[in-house]
Amino acid sequence: MDLSNLKPAKGSTKNRKRIGRGQGSGYGGTSTKGHKGAKSRSGYKSKPGFEGGQMPLYRRVPKFGFKNINRVEYRGINIDVLQRLAVDLKLTSIDTQTLIDKGLANKKDLIKILGRGELKAKLEVTAHAFSKTAIAAIEANGGVATKI
């Protein structure tokens, strides 16, 4: 063993550039930050979306419409789906838990029964909201529509 075959132990060195450690390293002087300007100064921090004075994207893109913050989102389920459930599972009453168990809604969803399709079964339906046509279709067969 002599000086010609010495080398550092495995894992003891890192393969990265050490900036700001003098001219001999090749990364001294400006420390890879270029010359002048805000980015070369200490304490530089840009605001999110800042594009160097250019008009930022979020201001260049046109905005349309209106977003009502008080809007109530319902999960719509039509009466033809209720008819299929009633026939397949031989049900006489359908509530929100039944619809959640069958994967038609999530636990946090508000459920609204809509009037598309035809209902032949006599059902007791419990949901958060109903359309007028859905109530008419349910009650036409002697069923009951109950709001939660």
C-alpha positions, 0 to 999 in steps of 0.5 A: 500500500502506498500513496498511489492507491489511496482513495476515500472510503465508500460513501464518505464523499458526495458528488455535488458542487460546493459553491462559494468556496473560493476561485479554485473550486470553479464555483467561487465569485458569484457562486453560480448566481450570475451578476447583479439583479435581485436573485443574486442578493441575499434574502431574495424571495419572489412572490408566488406567480411572479414572472420577473415583471412580465404580466403573470399568467393568472392575470393574462388568462381571461376570467368568465362566469360567476361561482356562487359560494352558497351553491348546494351540490346534490347527487342526482339519482333518477327514478328509473335507477330506483325502479331497477333497485326495487326490482333487483333487491325486492325493496319497498323502501329506499333511503340514503343509506341504501343508495350509499351501500349500493355505491350510487352516492358517497357518505357526504353527498346530499341526494336529490331524486330526479324524475327521468324514467318510469316508476312502477313499484310502490316505494317509500323514498327518503332523500334530501331533495326531490324534483316535482316530477319525481314526487309526482311519479312516486305518489302516482304509484301510492308511494311516499317521498320523504325529505330529510 
